[in-house]
Amino acid sequence: MNRRLTRRVAGALKAGIDRLPLARVPEPRQAINRRWSLRQLLAVTLAGLVAGCHNLAQVEALTAEMSTACRRLLGIGRRVADTTLRDLLVRLDPIGLRNLLAQQIRQTHRSHALDPVGLPFGAVAMDGKGTAIDSWEAGFAQRQVHGGSAKGASGLVRTFTCSLMSSLVPVCLDAAPIPPETNEDGCFAGILDRLVDLYGAIDLFRLIVADAGSCSLANASHVRDKCLHYLFRLNDKQPTLFTEAQRCLQHLSDSTALASTSEAVRGAIEDRRIWVTTEMAGFLEWTHLVTVIRVQRSRTGSLDPKNDFVHDRYFMTSLRPDALTTKQWLHLIRNYWAAVENGAHNILDTAFQEDGRPWITGHDQGMLNVLLLRRIALNLVGLFRGRTLRGEEQRATPWTTIIRWFRNTLIAATPDLLEELRPRRIRTADC
């Protein structure tokens, strides 16, 4: 890493942590025998996450190796024990960290970093994710028994990821725990209510995009009751609607597609086509349903013919067809998968090793708190990658490379380098 890059990484880390009102997170510890402040421990945890640490022991090792300049940046004077971090993480109230995530988003919104790109309004993608651990006692994990034996039981921490998919850099708005007794469909309305409470006043989004698991008349009606629009994927979970959508659109040929795109992918050609109909407007009890969409994705010319495919996906929405151009419809649907499946979830599982290295496996509340802090770190690194770096080529830098930059900076940054950082005026979010 050259001096300029190290300075930019250090500046991004300093600004990202300074913008977070870490001291506002409710303190779960008693005042007696506190060796570290809450802000110090949260800052250290975030530093470990952006540096790609795989467990709390590696975070402890990082604090031992950290340069004097970065110790000053984080406000720590010596090594922080992993047991100290774990004791805090298992006791924190997840609501406090969800509020901290919201404050990060509201602060970022003030800088216009979350304005929609390629769409006339903001859109939020909602999708579920689960991580298996060894505990379920705190009530944040669903107990699952394997092979009928209690000895083979595990806990599944399920969350509903809400990502802003319309901005240049997709960011995580919330990661809501799904209670063990319900599923994505059952908690959809409550999570949407929280999103509206947090971000409704700043007009961050007007469209909710979700997979077929959330597609129900009750959820669609709830979205419209909030004066928002919905775009749900449609499959045989709604058999009558799905069959009718296929009847209206499946027979249409490639030449009748309203828009199409083509690109080279791993030596093959990948095409996308879109068809739109309003024949199903007001179908059955879906009085707010206006438009049904068919998107076909096909790949041809692969070195191995087995990798060629043709997939049709159907979507239903309360938006009128002319609310977006046909190319914007394609952009919107493609961005849904890019923002959640290929974006947040894929990055969390590969670059951050969330499923393989959840940090805390013996306490579901502790694991959930690490999960929430990891999404704050994801936003911090993502905004550096998508906005601080200049040029398309630099913005395509692999996530693992950027995470390595953060680690190298924490270890090698010198005092004279950090002294050159321009002072920033930080206005704390008030959500």
Salt bridges, closest charged atoms under 4 A:
ASP18 OD2 - LYS14 NZ 3.26
ASP18 OD1 - ARG39 NH2 3.72
GLU27 OE2 - ARG29 NE 2.79
GLU27 OE1 - ARG34 NH1 3.98
GLU60 OE2 - ARG79 NH1 2.43
GLU65 OE1 - ARG407 NH2 3.52
ASP115 OD2 - HIS112 ND1 3.56
ASP174 OD2 - ARG98 NH2 2.77
ASP174 OD2 - ARG194 NE 3.40
ASP185 OD2 - LYS237 NZ 3.74
ASP193 OD1 - HIS222 NE2 2.66
ASP193 OD1 - LYS226 NZ 3.28
ASP203 OD2 - ARG206 NH2 2.79
ASP211 OD1 - ARG233 NH1 3.92
GLU244 OE2 - ARG247 NH2 2.71
ASP254 OD2 - ARG273 NE 3.81
GLU263 OE2 - ARG272 NH1 3.30
GLU263 OE2 - ARG334 NH2 2.39
GLU270 OE2 - ARG272 NH2 3.15
GLU270 OE2 - ARG297 NE 2.98
GLU270 OE1 - ARG299 NH2 2.71
ASP271 OD2 - ARG273 NH2 3.83
GLU279 OE1 - ARG247 NH2 3.83
ASP312 OD1 - ARG294 NE 3.34
ASP322 OD1 - ARG320 NE 3.54
ASP349 OD1 - LYS129 NZ 3.06
GLU354 OE1 - LYS129 NZ 2.95
GLU354 OE2 - ARG374 NH1 2.94
GLU354 OE2 - ARG375 NH1 2.76
ASP355 OD1 - LYS129 NZ 2.91
GLU392 OE2 - ARG395 NH1 3.97
ASP416 OD2 - ARG3 NH2 2.82
GLU420 OE2 - ARG3 NH2 2.92
GLU420 OE1 - ARG7 NH1 3.16
ASP430 OD1 - ARG106 NH2 3.90
ASP430 OD1 - ARG110 NH2 3.12
